[in-house]
Amino acid sequence: MAHASSFLDNVYNTDGGESMRRYYNDWADSYDTDLRENDYRTPGRCADALARHLDDKNAPILDFACGTGISGVALKESGFTTIDGTDIAEGMLEKARAKGAYRDLFRAEPDGGLDTGGRQYTAIVAVGAIGAGAAPVGYLDEALAHLEPGGIFVVSLNDHTLEDPQFEARLTQAVSDGRAEKIMAQDGPHLPAIGLGARVWVLRRL
């Protein structure tokens, strides 16, 4: 029987900033095992969603808050070749580097906004990266702003995050403002071993 580790249980209680960076650094060694034990489906779901809506497999993609690189591997397995990753935790980035899925990896500041080093991306993927226990709601707008026009934003919002209406409201607002077109919002498994689901949104920047 799979179970939530104490890291998985407590992540939704972390405060932002440096305490979150420390939390994810401490979790880096057991992160992949914890998620694998709980049948982590969201990286594959997000990579599949992007592959359905982005034909150019060489287009530059940013894996936002990439963690240990599970999502980068899923993107690579979906045929994408030019993947950059960013994360606040150096411990996570070390694990991601070892997976060999990325062109470039860079550390972000916890409260510094979305810094892409001046690059614009054809797609930005945020797998379990924005929401409860992760990056705050403003990163939804920042991700859209860093996409080239016509670019694709894929973001998963897990059940904990969906309990807070501001996250989906921010996506809906971008659509009603004419900044983005909603392509899909699909419910499915996130960590099925502990009964957690996630909604995968796909937006196209206008």
Residue, then its C-alpha position, 0 to 999 in steps of 0.5 A: m500500500a503506497h503512502a504519503s511520505s512526511f515530505l508529501d504530507n507537509v508540503y502544503n504547509t510550507d511558507g514561501g521563500e527561503s523556507m520553501r527552498r530549504y524544504y525542497n533541498d531536503w526532499a531532493d534525495s527521496y523525492d523521486t521515490d516518494l512520487r514513484e511509490n504514489d504513481y505520479r501521473t501528472p508529468g506524463r499527462c502534461a507532456d501528452a497534452l503539450a504533444r497534442h498541441l505543439d507539433d514542433k518537437n524542436a521548439p524551446i520549452l521551459d519546465f518551470a519549477c522542474g524539481t528533480g527532472i521527472s517532468g523533463v524526462a516525460l517531455k523528452e519521452s514525448g519527443f521534445t528536444t530543447i528543454d530548459g528547466t528552472d527551480i529554486a532548489e539546487g538539490m533538485l537541480e542536481k538530480a535533474r542534471a543527472k537525468g540528461a533531459y535538459r539543454d540548460l538548467f538554472r536556479a531561480e530566486p524564490d520570490g524573484g518572479l519568473d526569470t527566463g534569462g531573457r529567453q522567450y519560449t514556445a511552451i512553458v510547462a508547470v507540472g505541480a509547480i504552481g499552487a498549494g505548497a508551490a509557486p504563488v498564483g502570480y506565476l500564472d500570469e508571468a508564465l503567459a507573459h514569457l511565452e512567444p505569441g501563439g505559445i502554449f502554456v500547460v499547467s496542472l492544478n492538483d485537488h488541494t490547489l483547486e480548493d482555492p478558487q484564485f488559481e483557476a480564476r486567474l487563468t479564466q481572467a487571462v482568457s477573458d482579457g484576451r491574453a490567452e485562448k483556453i484549449m482544454a482543462q481536463d481532470g485526471p489522476h495526479l497521485p492515484a495511490i493517495g487518491l489525489g487528482a489534478r486538472v491539466w489546463v492548456l492555454r495558447r498565448l494570443 
